């Protein structure tokens, strides 16, 4: 993402480089990174406007990259929590087929494990 940003930020400098390498008989048009209106003469204040572009664009792109990374991290964490929950439920289910006649205490323990899994699922969905 950031190498592409570097190419994007280099685009206003391209006419200056081309004027040095292969000059024209006329002036080249100035390239702006994006369309804005500062209510000043844009040719006269080209460098301050360009400096504003160079300061504002990386901040906004950095914010977008940060948001995308955090979203990916949250999704990965949620998938891991649901995987842990499925392992807990498999463990509860694996022990339930061994004995047919269970006492009240054993059923309460299984019920508590299932309630814990339900709470874990609700917490992971918040």
Backbone as XML, in Angstrom:
<?xml version="1.0"?>
<chain id="A" units="angstrom">
  <residue number="1" name="UNK">
    <atom name="N" x="0.821" y="-1.192" z="0.000"/>
    <atom name="CA" x="0.000" y="0.000" z="0.000"/>
    <atom name="C" x="0.864" y="1.255" z="0.000"/>
  </residue>
  <residue number="2" name="UNK">
    <atom name="N" x="1.897" y="1.265" z="0.821"/>
    <atom name="CA" x="2.709" y="2.470" z="0.920"/>
    <atom name="C" x="3.624" y="2.700" z="-0.288"/>
  </residue>
  <residue number="3" name="UNK">
    <atom name="N" x="4.120" y="1.650" z="-0.995"/>
    <atom name="CA" x="4.852" y="1.949" z="-2.236"/>
    <atom name="C" x="3.967" y="2.614" z="-3.291"/>
  </residue>
  <residue number="4" name="UNK">
    <atom name="N" x="2.714" y="2.209" z="-3.368"/>
    <atom name="CA" x="1.782" y="2.856" z="-4.294"/>
    <atom name="C" x="1.551" y="4.298" z="-3.863"/>
  </residue>
  <residue number="5" name="UNK">
    <atom name="N" x="1.488" y="4.523" z="-2.560"/>
    <atom name="CA" x="1.347" y="5.887" z="-2.051"/>
    <atom name="C" x="2.545" y="6.738" z="-2.461"/>
  </residue>
  <residue number="6" name="UNK">
    <atom name="N" x="3.736" y="6.155" z="-2.437"/>
    <atom name="CA" x="4.926" y="6.880" z="-2.869"/>
    <atom name="C" x="4.852" y="7.276" z="-4.334"/>
  </residue>
  <residue number="7" name="UNK">
    <atom name="N" x="4.362" y="6.371" z="-5.174"/>
    <atom name="CA" x="4.189" y="6.714" z="-6.592"/>
    <atom name="C" x="3.148" y="7.811" z="-6.763"/>
  </residue>
  <residue number="8" name="UNK">
    <atom name="N" x="2.081" y="7.732" z="-5.988"/>
    <atom name="CA" x="1.035" y="8.751" z="-6.066"/>
    <atom name="C" x="1.573" y="10.114" z="-5.637"/>
  </residue>
  <residue number="9" name="UNK">
    <atom name="N" x="2.364" y="10.124" z="-4.577"/>
    <atom name="CA" x="2.918" y="11.388" z="-4.090"/>
    <atom name="C" x="4.004" y="11.947" z="-5.015"/>
  </residue>
  <residue number="10" name="UNK">
    <atom name="N" x="4.603" y="11.086" z="-5.834"/>
    <atom name="CA" x="5.640" y="11.552" z="-6.761"/>
    <atom name="C" x="5.053" y="12.165" z="-8.026"/>
  </residue>
  <residue number="11" name="UNK">
    <atom name="N" x="3.766" y="12.002" z="-8.260"/>
    <atom name="CA" x="3.176" y="12.500" z="-9.516"/>
    <atom name="C" x="3.271" y="14.019" z="-9.692"/>
  </residue>
  <residue number="12" name="UNK">
    <atom name="N" x="3.167" y="14.865" z="-8.669"/>
    <atom name="CA" x="3.331" y="16.301" z="-8.905"/>
    <atom name="C" x="4.757" y="16.701" z="-9.277"/>
  </residue>
  <residue number="13" name="UNK">
    <atom name="N" x="5.731" y="15.887" z="-8.921"/>
    <atom name="CA" x="7.123" y="16.210" z="-9.213"/>
    <atom name="C" x="7.481" y="15.829" z="-10.650"/>
  </residue>
  <residue number="14" name="UNK">
    <atom name="N" x="6.681" y="14.988" z="-11.269"/>
    <atom name="CA" x="6.963" y="14.488" z="-12.613"/>
    <atom name="C" x="7.157" y="15.594" z="-13.653"/>
  </residue>
  <residue number="15" name="UNK">
    <atom name="N" x="6.322" y="16.639" z="-13.720"/>
    <atom name="CA" x="6.580" y="17.700" z="-14.706"/>
    <atom name="C" x="7.917" y="18.411" z="-14.489"/>
  </residue>
  <residue number="16" name="UNK">
    <atom name="N" x="8.312" y="18.593" z="-13.246"/>
    <atom name="CA" x="9.602" y="19.233" z="-12.956"/>
    <atom name="C" x="10.762" y="18.365" z="-13.454"/>
  </residue>
  <residue number="17" name="UNK">
    <atom name="N" x="10.653" y="17.059" z="-13.255"/>
    <atom name="CA" x="11.698" y="16.146" z="-13.727"/>
    <atom name="C" x="11.740" y="16.134" z="-15.251"/>
  </residue>
  <residue number="18" name="UNK">
    <atom name="N" x="10.566" y="16.107" z="-15.878"/>
    <atom name="CA" x="10.518" y="16.111" z="-17.342"/>
    <atom name="C" x="11.047" y="17.421" z="-17.916"/>
  </residue>
  <residue number="19" name="UNK">
    <atom name="N" x="10.812" y="18.534" z="-17.232"/>
    <atom name="CA" x="11.381" y="19.809" z="-17.687"/>
    <atom name="C" x="12.906" y="19.778" z="-17.633"/>
  </residue>
  <residue number="20" name="UNK">
    <atom name="N" x="13.452" y="19.073" z="-16.676"/>
    <atom name="CA" x="14.903" y="18.974" z="-16.562"/>
    <atom name="C" x="15.469" y="18.025" z="-17.625"/>
  </residue>
  <residue number="21" name="UNK">
    <atom name="N" x="14.785" y="16.883" z="-17.851"/>
    <atom name="CA" x="15.277" y="15.883" z="-18.798"/>
    <atom name="C" x="15.028" y="16.311" z="-20.243"/>
  </residue>
  <residue number="22" name="UNK">
    <atom name="N" x="13.791" y="16.660" z="-20.536"/>
    <atom name="CA" x="13.424" y="17.033" z="-21.903"/>
    <atom name="C" x="12.540" y="18.277" z="-21.840"/>
  </residue>
  <residue number="23" name="UNK">
    <atom name="N" x="13.151" y="19.448" z="-21.861"/>
    <atom name="CA" x="12.358" y="20.673" z="-21.745"/>
    <atom name="C" x="11.512" y="20.925" z="-22.994"/>
  </residue>
  <residue number="24" name="UNK">
    <atom name="N" x="10.373" y="21.541" z="-22.761"/>
    <atom name="CA" x="9.487" y="21.959" z="-23.846"/>
    <atom name="C" x="9.652" y="23.457" z="-24.067"/>
  </residue>
  <residue number="25" name="UNK">
    <atom name="N" x="9.135" y="23.944" z="-25.176"/>
    <atom name="CA" x="9.164" y="25.381" z="-25.442"/>
    <atom name="C" x="8.085" y="26.108" z="-24.657"/>
  </residue>
  <residue number="26" name="UNK">
    <atom name="N" x="7.208" y="25.379" z="-24.088"/>
    <atom name="CA" x="6.132" y="25.972" z="-23.286"/>
    <atom name="C" x="6.170" y="25.357" z="-21.892"/>
  </residue>
  <residue number="27" name="UNK">
    <atom name="N" x="5.470" y="25.966" z="-20.980"/>
    <atom name="CA" x="5.453" y="25.446" z="-19.610"/>
    <atom name="C" x="4.488" y="24.274" z="-19.511"/>
  </residue>
  <residue number="28" name="UNK">
    <atom name="N" x="4.862" y="23.344" z="-18.708"/>
    <atom name="CA" x="3.996" y="22.180" z="-18.486"/>
    <atom name="C" x="2.957" y="22.543" z="-17.424"/>
  </residue>
  <residue number="29" name="UNK">
    <atom name="N" x="1.817" y="21.877" z="-17.524"/>
    <atom name="CA" x="0.782" y="22.079" z="-16.511"/>
    <atom name="C" x="1.235" y="21.479" z="-15.184"/>
  </residue>
  <residue number="30" name="UNK">
    <atom name="N" x="0.835" y="22.125" z="-14.118"/>
    <atom name="CA" x="1.139" y="21.609" z="-12.785"/>
    <atom name="C" x="0.152" y="20.502" z="-12.444"/>
  </residue>
  <residue number="31" name="UNK">
    <atom name="N" x="0.639" y="19.483" z="-11.790"/>
    <atom name="CA" x="-0.211" y="18.361" z="-11.392"/>
    <atom name="C" x="-0.498" y="18.491" z="-9.899"/>
  </residue>
  <residue number="32" name="UNK">
    <atom name="N" x="-1.771" y="18.397" z="-9.560"/>
    <atom name="CA" x="-2.197" y="18.411" z="-8.160"/>
    <atom name="C" x="-2.630" y="16.999" z="-7.780"/>
  </residue>
  <residue number="33" name="UNK">
    <atom name="N" x="-2.436" y="16.645" z="-6.530"/>
    <atom name="CA" x="-2.784" y="15.293" z="-6.098"/>
    <atom name="C" x="-4.288" y="15.052" z="-6.113"/>
  </residue>
  <residue number="34" name="UNK">
    <atom name="N" x="-5.047" y="16.037" z="-5.700"/>
    <atom name="CA" x="-6.502" y="15.936" z="-5.747"/>
    <atom name="C" x="-7.073" y="17.337" z="-5.876"/>
  </residue>
  <residue number="35" name="UNK">
    <atom name="N" x="-8.325" y="17.395" z="-6.249"/>
    <atom name="CA" x="-8.986" y="18.674" z="-6.530"/>
    <atom name="C" x="-9.416" y="19.333" z="-5.220"/>
  </residue>
  <residue number="36" name="UNK">
    <atom name="N" x="-8.892" y="20.527" z="-4.984"/>
    <atom name="CA" x="-9.276" y="21.306" z="-3.804"/>
    <atom name="C" x="-9.399" y="22.768" z="-4.194"/>
  </residue>
  <residue number="37" name="UNK">
    <atom name="N" x="-10.041" y="23.522" z="-3.327"/>
    <atom name="CA" x="-10.154" y="24.968" z="-3.547"/>
    <atom name="C" x="-9.712" y="25.662" z="-2.272"/>
  </residue>
  <residue number="38" name="UNK">
    <atom name="N" x="-8.626" y="26.414" z="-2.363"/>
    <atom name="CA" x="-8.086" y="27.135" z="-1.216"/>
    <atom name="C" x="-8.400" y="28.625" z="-1.276"/>
  </residue>
  <residue number="39" name="UNK">
    <atom name="N" x="-9.076" y="29.063" z="-2.327"/>
    <atom name="CA" x="-9.442" y="30.469" z="-2.535"/>
    <atom name="C" x="-8.211" y="31.363" z="-2.618"/>
  </residue>
  <residue number="40" name="UNK">
    <atom name="N" x="-7.141" y="30.828" z="-3.189"/>
    <atom name="CA" x="-5.923" y="31.585" z="-3.483"/>
    <atom name="C" x="-5.481" y="31.182" z="-4.889"/>
  </residue>
  <residue number="41" name="UNK">
    <atom name="N" x="-4.532" y="31.922" z="-5.428"/>
    <atom name="CA" x="-3.982" y="31.573" z="-6.730"/>
    <atom name="C" x="-3.152" y="30.293" z="-6.576"/>
  </residue>
  <residue number="42" name="UNK">
    <atom name="N" x="-3.597" y="29.225" z="-7.231"/>
    <atom name="CA" x="-2.943" y="27.932" z="-7.031"/>
    <atom name="C" x="-1.563" y="27.870" z="-7.675"/>
  </residue>
  <residue number="43" name="UNK">
    <atom name="N" x="-1.314" y="28.657" z="-8.690"/>
    <atom name="CA" x="0.031" y="28.680" z="-9.295"/>
    <atom name="C" x="1.023" y="29.401" z="-8.379"/>
  </residue>
  <residue number="44" name="UNK">
    <atom name="N" x="0.566" y="30.471" z="-7.754"/>
    <atom name="CA" x="1.451" y="31.238" z="-6.879"/>
    <atom name="C" x="1.774" y="30.470" z="-5.597"/>
  </residue>
  <residue number="45" name="UNK">
    <atom name="N" x="0.790" y="29.774" z="-5.067"/>
    <atom name="CA" x="0.958" y="29.049" z="-3.809"/>
    <atom name="C" x="1.076" y="27.545" z="-4.045"/>
  </residue>
  <residue number="46" name="UNK">
    <atom name="N" x="1.706" y="27.159" z="-5.131"/>
    <atom name="CA" x="1.809" y="25.740" z="-5.492"/>
    <atom name="C" x="2.573" y="24.940" z="-4.433"/>
  </residue>
  <residue number="47" name="UNK">
    <atom name="N" x="3.694" y="25.437" z="-3.980"/>
    <atom name="CA" x="4.498" y="24.687" z="-3.005"/>
    <atom name="C" x="3.813" y="24.538" z="-1.641"/>
  </residue>
  <residue number="48" name="UNK">
    <atom name="N" x="3.184" y="25.584" z="-1.074"/>
    <atom name="CA" x="2.453" y="25.348" z="0.187"/>
    <atom name="C" x="1.278" y="24.378" z="0.018"/>
  </residue>
  <residue number="49" name="UNK">
    <atom name="N" x="0.608" y="24.464" z="-1.132"/>
    <atom name="CA" x="-0.492" y="23.522" z="-1.385"/>
    <atom name="C" x="0.064" y="22.110" z="-1.514"/>
  </residue>
  <residue number="50" name="UNK">
    <atom name="N" x="1.177" y="21.959" z="-2.213"/>
    <atom name="CA" x="1.807" y="20.647" z="-2.361"/>
    <atom name="C" x="2.271" y="20.110" z="-1.006"/>
  </residue>
  <residue number="51" name="UNK">
    <atom name="N" x="2.804" y="20.980" z="-0.169"/>
    <atom name="CA" x="3.206" y="20.570" z="1.177"/>
    <atom name="C" x="1.999" y="20.089" z="1.985"/>
  </residue>
  <residue number="52" name="UNK">
    <atom name="N" x="0.876" y="20.784" z="1.831"/>
    <atom name="CA" x="-0.347" y="20.348" z="2.505"/>
    <atom name="C" x="-0.772" y="18.972" z="2.012"/>
  </residue>
  <residue number="53" name="UNK">
    <atom name="N" x="-0.682" y="18.745" z="0.710"/>
    <atom name="CA" x="-0.989" y="17.419" z="0.159"/>
    <atom name="C" x="-0.076" y="16.360" z="0.767"/>
  </residue>
  <residue number="54" name="UNK">
    <atom name="N" x="1.229" y="16.663" z="0.795"/>
    <atom name="CA" x="2.191" y="15.681" z="1.284"/>
    <atom name="C" x="2.010" y="15.382" z="2.769"/>
  </residue>
  <residue number="55" name="UNK">
    <atom name="N" x="1.457" y="16.312" z="3.518"/>
    <atom name="CA" x="1.212" y="16.066" z="4.939"/>
    <atom name="C" x="-0.128" y="15.385" z="5.192"/>
  </residue>
  <residue number="56" name="UNK">
    <atom name="N" x="-1.135" y="15.695" z="4.389"/>
    <atom name="CA" x="-2.474" y="15.178" z="4.673"/>
    <atom name="C" x="-2.736" y="13.801" z="4.072"/>
  </residue>
  <residue number="57" name="UNK">
    <atom name="N" x="-2.210" y="13.515" z="2.899"/>
    <atom name="CA" x="-2.499" y="12.233" z="2.250"/>
    <atom name="C" x="-1.934" y="11.047" z="3.038"/>
  </residue>
  <residue number="58" name="UNK">
    <atom name="N" x="-0.673" y="11.060" z="3.482"/>
    <atom name="CA" x="-0.194" y="9.898" z="4.246"/>
    <atom name="C" x="-0.951" y="9.677" z="5.556"/>
  </residue>
  <residue number="59" name="UNK">
    <atom name="N" x="-1.420" y="10.745" z="6.168"/>
    <atom name="CA" x="-2.190" y="10.587" z="7.405"/>
    <atom name="C" x="-3.507" y="9.874" z="7.126"/>
  </residue>
  <residue number="60" name="UNK">
    <atom name="N" x="-4.209" y="10.289" z="6.078"/>
    <atom name="CA" x="-5.485" y="9.647" z="5.766"/>
    <atom name="C" x="-5.284" y="8.211" z="5.293"/>
  </residue>
  <residue number="61" name="UNK">
    <atom name="N" x="-4.267" y="7.957" z="4.481"/>
    <atom name="CA" x="-3.997" y="6.588" z="4.033"/>
    <atom name="C" x="-3.568" y="5.723" z="5.218"/>
  </residue>
  <residue number="62" name="UNK">
    <atom name="N" x="-2.766" y="6.281" z="6.122"/>
    <atom name="CA" x="-2.380" y="5.543" z="7.322"/>
    <atom name="C" x="-3.580" y="5.175" z="8.177"/>
  </residue>
  <residue number="63" name="UNK">
    <atom name="N" x="-4.550" y="6.088" z="8.273"/>
    <atom name="CA" x="-5.775" y="5.782" z="9.013"/>
    <atom name="C" x="-6.557" y="4.649" z="8.378"/>
  </residue>
  <residue number="64" name="UNK">
    <atom name="N" x="-6.622" y="4.642" z="7.062"/>
    <atom name="CA" x="-7.332" y="3.568" z="6.361"/>
    <atom name="C" x="-6.619" y="2.234" z="6.563"/>
  </residue>
  <residue number="65" name="UNK">
    <atom name="N" x="-5.292" y="2.238" z="6.452"/>
    <atom name="CA" x="-4.521" y="1.008" z="6.657"/>
    <atom name="C" x="-4.679" y="0.519" z="8.095"/>
  </residue>
  <residue number="66" name="UNK">
    <atom name="N" x="-4.648" y="1.429" z="9.057"/>
    <atom name="CA" x="-4.836" y="1.058" z="10.463"/>
    <atom name="C" x="-6.209" y="0.423" z="10.672"/>
  </residue>
  <residue number="67" name="UNK">
    <atom name="N" x="-7.252" y="1.033" z="10.106"/>
    <atom name="CA" x="-8.599" y="0.499" z="10.260"/>
    <atom name="C" x="-8.708" y="-0.892" z="9.641"/>
  </residue>
  <residue number="68" name="UNK">
    <atom name="N" x="-8.152" y="-1.079" z="8.451"/>
    <atom name="CA" x="-8.209" y="-2.390" z="7.806"/>
    <atom name="C" x="-7.470" y="-3.449" z="8.620"/>
  </residue>
  <residue number="69" name="UNK">
    <atom name="N" x="-6.314" y="-3.088" z="9.173"/>
    <atom name="CA" x="-5.571" y="-4.039" z="10.001"/>
    <atom name="C" x="-6.338" y="-4.403" z="11.265"/>
  </residue>
  <residue number="70" name="UNK">
    <atom name="N" x="-6.950" y="-3.416" z="11.903"/>
    <atom name="CA" x="-7.723" y="-3.700" z="13.116"/>
    <atom name="C" x="-8.940" y="-4.565" z="12.799"/>
  </residue>
  <residue number="71" name="UNK">
    <atom name="N" x="-9.602" y="-4.297" z="11.680"/>
    <atom name="CA" x="-10.748" y="-5.113" z="11.289"/>
    <atom name="C" x="-10.322" y="-6.559" z="11.057"/>
  </residue>
  <residue number="72" name="UNK">
    <atom name="N" x="-9.210" y="-6.754" z="10.368"/>
    <atom name="CA" x="-8.697" y="-8.107" z="10.153"/>
    <atom name="C" x="-8.336" y="-8.792" z="11.455"/>
  </residue>
  <residue number="73" name="UNK">
    <atom name="N" x="-7.762" y="-8.043" z="12.388"/>
    <atom name="CA" x="-7.405" y="-8.605" z="13.690"/>
    <atom name="C" x="-8.647" y="-9.006" z="14.470"/>
  </residue>
  <residue number="74" name="UNK">
    <atom name="N" x="-9.672" y="-8.163" z="14.454"/>
    <atom name="CA" x="-10.914" y="-8.500" z="15.157"/>
    <atom name="C" x="-11.574" y="-9.736" z="14.554"/>
  </residue>
  <residue number="75" name="UNK">
    <atom name="N" x="-11.593" y="-9.833" z="13.247"/>
    <atom name="CA" x="-12.205" y="-10.996" z="12.596"/>
    <atom name="C" x="-11.413" y="-12.258" z="12.933"/>
  </residue>
  <residue number="76" name="UNK">
    <atom name="N" x="-10.096" y="-12.171" z="12.898"/>
    <atom name="CA" x="-9.256" y="-13.322" z="13.242"/>
    <atom name="C" x="-9.484" y="-13.737" z="14.694"/>
  </residue>
  <residue number="77" name="UNK">
    <atom name="N" x="-9.590" y="-12.782" z="15.593"/>
    <atom name="CA" x="-9.831" y="-13.081" z="17.006"/>
    <atom name="C" x="-11.191" y="-13.747" z="17.183"/>
  </residue>
  <residue number="78" name="UNK">
    <atom name="N" x="-12.207" y="-13.246" z="16.501"/>
    <atom name="CA" x="-13.547" y="-13.827" z="16.622"/>
    <atom name="C" x="-13.569" y="-15.264" z="16.110"/>
  </residue>
  <residue number="79" name="UNK">
    <atom name="N" x="-12.908" y="-15.519" z="14.999"/>
    <atom name="CA" x="-12.845" y="-16.887" z="14.470"/>
    <atom name="C" x="-12.128" y="-17.814" z="15.446"/>
  </residue>
  <residue number="80" name="UNK">
    <atom name="N" x="-11.069" y="-17.331" z="16.078"/>
    <atom name="CA" x="-10.350" y="-18.143" z="17.059"/>
    <atom name="C" x="-11.221" y="-18.421" z="18.282"/>
  </residue>
  <residue number="81" name="UNK">
    <atom name="N" x="-11.981" y="-17.424" z="18.730"/>
    <atom name="CA" x="-12.869" y="-17.641" z="19.883"/>
    <atom name="C" x="-13.941" y="-18.678" z="19.560"/>
  </residue>
  <residue number="82" name="UNK">
    <atom name="N" x="-14.493" y="-18.622" z="18.365"/>
    <atom name="CA" x="-15.511" y="-19.606" z="17.986"/>
    <atom name="C" x="-14.900" y="-20.997" z="17.817"/>
  </residue>
  <residue number="83" name="UNK">
    <atom name="N" x="-13.661" y="-21.079" z="17.387"/>
    <atom name="CA" x="-12.976" y="-22.370" z="17.291"/>
    <atom name="C" x="-12.757" y="-22.959" z="18.686"/>
  </residue>
  <residue number="84" name="UNK">
    <atom name="N" x="-12.357" y="-22.135" z="19.633"/>
    <atom name="CA" x="-12.197" y="-22.595" z="21.018"/>
    <atom name="C" x="-13.533" y="-23.065" z="21.569"/>
  </residue>
  <residue number="85" name="UNK">
    <atom name="N" x="-14.585" y="-22.325" z="21.274"/>
    <atom name="CA" x="-15.923" y="-22.709" z="21.724"/>
    <atom name="C" x="-16.333" y="-24.060" z="21.143"/>
  </residue>
  <residue number="86" name="UNK">
    <atom name="N" x="-16.033" y="-24.286" z="19.872"/>
    <atom name="CA" x="-16.391" y="-25.577" z="19.270"/>
    <atom name="C" x="-15.610" y="-26.715" z="19.923"/>
  </residue>
  <residue number="87" name="UNK">
    <atom name="N" x="-14.359" y="-26.471" z="20.298"/>
    <atom name="CA" x="-13.583" y="-27.506" z="20.994"/>
    <atom name="C" x="-14.166" y="-27.797" z="22.375"/>
  </residue>
  <residue number="88" name="UNK">
    <atom name="N" x="-14.607" y="-26.766" z="23.093"/>
    <atom name="CA" x="-15.261" y="-26.979" z="24.387"/>
    <atom name="C" x="-16.526" y="-27.815" z="24.226"/>
  </residue>
  <residue number="89" name="UNK">
    <atom name="N" x="-17.329" y="-27.481" z="23.225"/>
    <atom name="CA" x="-18.574" y="-28.229" z="23.015"/>
    <atom name="C" x="-18.297" y="-29.670" z="22.607"/>
  </residue>
  <residue number="90" name="UNK">
    <atom name="N" x="-17.264" y="-29.899" z="21.819"/>
    <atom name="CA" x="-16.901" y="-31.274" z="21.464"/>
    <atom name="C" x="-16.467" y="-32.050" z="22.701"/>
  </residue>
  <residue number="91" name="UNK">
    <atom name="N" x="-15.740" y="-31.386" z="23.589"/>
    <atom name="CA" x="-15.283" y="-32.048" z="24.810"/>
    <atom name="C" x="-16.472" y="-32.402" z="25.713"/>
  </residue>
  <residue number="92" name="UNK">
    <atom name="N" x="-17.451" y="-31.506" z="25.807"/>
    <atom name="CA" x="-18.651" y="-31.794" z="26.603"/>
    <atom name="C" x="-19.435" y="-32.923" z="25.959"/>
  </residue>
  <residue number="93" name="UNK">
    <atom name="N" x="-19.549" y="-32.887" z="24.637"/>
    <atom name="CA" x="-20.322" y="-33.894" z="23.914"/>
    <atom name="C" x="-19.624" y="-35.252" z="23.939"/>
  </residue>
  <residue number="94" name="UNK">
    <atom name="N" x="-18.303" y="-35.286" z="23.931"/>
    <atom name="CA" x="-17.569" y="-36.555" z="23.904"/>
    <atom name="C" x="-17.805" y="-37.356" z="25.174"/>
  </residue>
  <residue number="95" name="UNK">
    <atom name="N" x="-17.926" y="-36.698" z="26.297"/>
    <atom name="CA" x="-18.139" y="-37.409" z="27.549"/>
    <atom name="C" x="-19.588" y="-37.793" z="27.790"/>
  </residue>
  <residue number="96" name="UNK">
    <atom name="N" x="-20.534" y="-37.275" z="27.019"/>
    <atom name="CA" x="-21.948" y="-37.544" z="27.296"/>
    <atom name="C" x="-22.414" y="-38.877" z="26.742"/>
  </residue>
  <residue number="97" name="UNK">
    <atom name="N" x="-21.684" y="-39.496" z="25.813"/>
    <atom name="CA" x="-22.121" y="-40.765" z="25.226"/>
    <atom name="C" x="-21.574" y="-41.981" z="25.968"/>
  </residue>
  <residue number="98" name="UNK">
    <atom name="N" x="-20.754" y="-41.761" z="26.951"/>
    <atom name="CA" x="-20.111" y="-42.876" z="27.636"/>
    <atom name="C" x="-21.103" y="-43.599" z="28.546"/>
  </residue>
  <residue number="99" name="UNK">
    <atom name="N" x="-21.819" y="-42.854" z="29.366"/>
    <atom name="CA" x="-22.749" y="-43.457" z="30.316"/>
    <atom name="C" x="-24.168" y="-43.015" z="30.008"/>
  </residue>
  <residue number="100" name="UNK">
    <atom name="N" x="-25.100" y="-43.958" z="30.063"/>
    <atom name="CA" x="-26.508" y="-43.622" z="29.836"/>
    <atom name="C" x="-27.167" y="-43.107" z="31.113"/>
  </residue>
  <residue number="101" name="UNK">
    <atom name="N" x="-26.943" y="-43.764" z="32.208"/>
    <atom name="CA" x="-27.573" y="-43.371" z="33.465"/>
    <atom name="C" x="-26.611" y="-42.479" z="34.245"/>
  </residue>
  <residue number="102" name="UNK">
    <atom name="N" x="-26.980" y="-41.236" z="34.337"/>
    <atom name="CA" x="-26.134" y="-40.265" z="35.035"/>
    <atom name="C" x="-26.874" y="-39.773" z="36.270"/>
  </residue>
  <residue number="103" name="UNK">
    <atom name="N" x="-26.080" y="-39.402" z="37.220"/>
    <atom name="CA" x="-26.649" y="-38.817" z="38.419"/>
    <atom name="C" x="-26.932" y="-37.334" z="38.207"/>
  </residue>
  <residue number="104" name="UNK">
    <atom name="N" x="-27.675" y="-36.766" z="39.170"/>
    <atom name="CA" x="-28.028" y="-35.351" z="39.073"/>
    <atom name="C" x="-26.789" y="-34.462" z="39.093"/>
  </residue>
  <residue number="105" name="UNK">
    <atom name="N" x="-25.780" y="-34.827" z="39.862"/>
    <atom name="CA" x="-24.566" y="-34.018" z="39.943"/>
    <atom name="C" x="-23.825" y="-33.993" z="38.605"/>
  </residue>
  <residue number="106" name="UNK">
    <atom name="N" x="-23.770" y="-35.149" z="37.953"/>
    <atom name="CA" x="-23.084" y="-35.201" z="36.659"/>
    <atom name="C" x="-23.829" y="-34.374" z="35.614"/>
  </residue>
  <residue number="107" name="UNK">
    <atom name="N" x="-25.149" y="-34.443" z="35.624"/>
    <atom name="CA" x="-25.940" y="-33.646" z="34.680"/>
    <atom name="C" x="-25.789" y="-32.155" z="34.963"/>
  </residue>
  <residue number="108" name="UNK">
    <atom name="N" x="-25.684" y="-31.793" z="36.248"/>
    <atom name="CA" x="-25.469" y="-30.383" z="36.590"/>
    <atom name="C" x="-24.109" y="-29.891" z="36.091"/>
  </residue>
  <residue number="109" name="UNK">
    <atom name="N" x="-23.096" y="-30.742" z="36.182"/>
    <atom name="CA" x="-21.766" y="-30.364" z="35.686"/>
    <atom name="C" x="-21.812" y="-30.156" z="34.173"/>
  </residue>
  <residue number="110" name="UNK">
    <atom name="N" x="-22.478" y="-31.063" z="33.457"/>
    <atom name="CA" x="-22.601" y="-30.920" z="31.996"/>
    <atom name="C" x="-23.392" y="-29.663" z="31.661"/>
  </residue>
  <residue number="111" name="UNK">
    <atom name="N" x="-24.469" y="-29.434" z="32.406"/>
    <atom name="CA" x="-25.287" y="-28.241" z="32.172"/>
    <atom name="C" x="-24.470" y="-26.968" z="32.414"/>
  </residue>
  <residue number="112" name="UNK">
    <atom name="N" x="-23.656" y="-26.954" z="33.471"/>
    <atom name="CA" x="-22.813" y="-25.790" z="33.754"/>
    <atom name="C" x="-21.782" y="-25.557" z="32.646"/>
  </residue>
  <residue number="113" name="UNK">
    <atom name="N" x="-21.243" y="-26.641" z="32.105"/>
    <atom name="CA" x="-20.296" y="-26.497" z="30.993"/>
    <atom name="C" x="-20.985" y="-25.914" z="29.756"/>
  </residue>
  <residue number="114" name="UNK">
    <atom name="N" x="-22.207" y="-26.361" z="29.497"/>
    <atom name="CA" x="-22.953" y="-25.835" z="28.345"/>
    <atom name="C" x="-23.309" y="-24.371" z="28.577"/>
  </residue>
  <residue number="115" name="UNK">
    <atom name="N" x="-23.712" y="-24.027" z="29.804"/>
    <atom name="CA" x="-24.017" y="-22.626" z="30.124"/>
    <atom name="C" x="-22.764" y="-21.768" z="29.954"/>
  </residue>
  <residue number="116" name="UNK">
    <atom name="N" x="-21.617" y="-22.299" z="30.370"/>
    <atom name="CA" x="-20.356" y="-21.571" z="30.181"/>
    <atom name="C" x="-20.093" y="-21.345" z="28.687"/>
  </residue>
  <residue number="117" name="UNK">
    <atom name="N" x="-20.363" y="-22.347" z="27.862"/>
    <atom name="CA" x="-20.171" y="-22.204" z="26.414"/>
    <atom name="C" x="-21.135" y="-21.175" z="25.832"/>
  </residue>
  <residue number="118" name="UNK">
    <atom name="N" x="-22.366" y="-21.149" z="26.326"/>
    <atom name="CA" x="-23.336" y="-20.155" z="25.848"/>
    <atom name="C" x="-22.877" y="-18.751" z="26.218"/>
  </residue>
  <residue number="119" name="UNK">
    <atom name="N" x="-22.405" y="-18.569" z="27.447"/>
    <atom name="CA" x="-21.891" y="-17.253" z="27.863"/>
    <atom name="C" x="-20.670" y="-16.851" z="27.037"/>
  </residue>
  <residue number="120" name="UNK">
    <atom name="N" x="-19.822" y="-17.819" z="26.767"/>
    <atom name="CA" x="-18.643" y="-17.544" z="25.951"/>
    <atom name="C" x="-19.054" y="-17.111" z="24.541"/>
  </residue>
  <residue number="121" name="UNK">
    <atom name="N" x="-20.072" y="-17.769" z="23.990"/>
    <atom name="CA" x="-20.566" y="-17.399" z="22.658"/>
    <atom name="C" x="-21.175" y="-16.004" z="22.675"/>
  </residue>
  <residue number="122" name="UNK">
    <atom name="N" x="-21.967" y="-15.702" z="23.700"/>
    <atom name="CA" x="-22.564" y="-14.367" z="23.793"/>
    <atom name="C" x="-21.489" y="-13.295" z="23.944"/>
  </residue>
  <residue number="123" name="UNK">
    <atom name="N" x="-20.470" y="-13.581" z="24.741"/>
    <atom name="CA" x="-19.386" y="-12.609" z="24.931"/>
    <atom name="C" x="-18.603" y="-12.391" z="23.632"/>
  </residue>
  <residue number="124" name="UNK">
    <atom name="N" x="-18.418" y="-13.456" z="22.868"/>
    <atom name="CA" x="-17.658" y="-13.306" z="21.623"/>
    <atom name="C" x="-18.460" y="-12.565" z="20.563"/>
  </residue>
  <residue number="125" name="UNK">
    <atom name="N" x="-19.783" y="-12.563" z="20.663"/>
    <atom name="CA" x="-20.615" y="-11.857" z="19.682"/>
    <atom name="C" x="-20.802" y="-10.380" z="20.014"/>
  </residue>
  <residue number="126" name="UNK">
    <atom name="N" x="-20.365" y="-9.948" z="21.182"/>
    <atom name="CA" x="-20.522" y="-8.539" z="21.560"/>
    <atom name="C" x="-19.591" y="-7.643" z="20.801"/>
  </residue>
</chain>
